[in-house]
Amino acid sequence: MTSTDLITYVTFSYLVCAFAYLITCVTTDRGSRFRQSALGLLIVIWVVHTAAIGWRWAESYELGIGHAPLSNLYESLVFFGWCISLGLVLVRLRYGMDIVVLLGLPLVFIAMAYTFLLDHSIKPLIPALQSNWLAAHVITCFLGYAGFAVSFVAASLYLLERGVKPLGAYLPGPRVLDE
């Protein structure tokens, strides 16, 4: 088993988690155990995702290449999925908005699923990327992109809540979505 195999399992786990959130948002009340279990599942998947990124980093060092797994499109999308899921966990813990997690998880799955079309091999950095600033630059950029992804979901819900009044009972209030 390699880190790529683990990332494959993580990808489909996010899809399972999205279905768990769909079931919880449709069938259960806010304080139910099933909703807490769905959050627990998301956190476990995120921790395994973190381990997969760390494993890929270790594989890079085992190959004698030794760089952070942020250097190509495959690794960047895996990290982007990690950042979005981190944002979703934080939004869920801070605001308790399961609907944002429900609508954000497909973004994570799509980003991660796209990696199946890409080259998974670990290669040395090209000279232009051989800088200590690479990791700092990529990490901060993708954390910002993930913030935009989560706020896109919240803004979409805000517009939906404003435009379709009967759905307002099922969505968080505009003040919470605005925050």
Summary of the structure (lengths in Angstrom):
residues: 179
radius of gyration: 17.8
end to end distance: 42.5
largest distance: 58.9
contacts: 532
relative contact order: 0.13
helix: 79%
strand: 0%
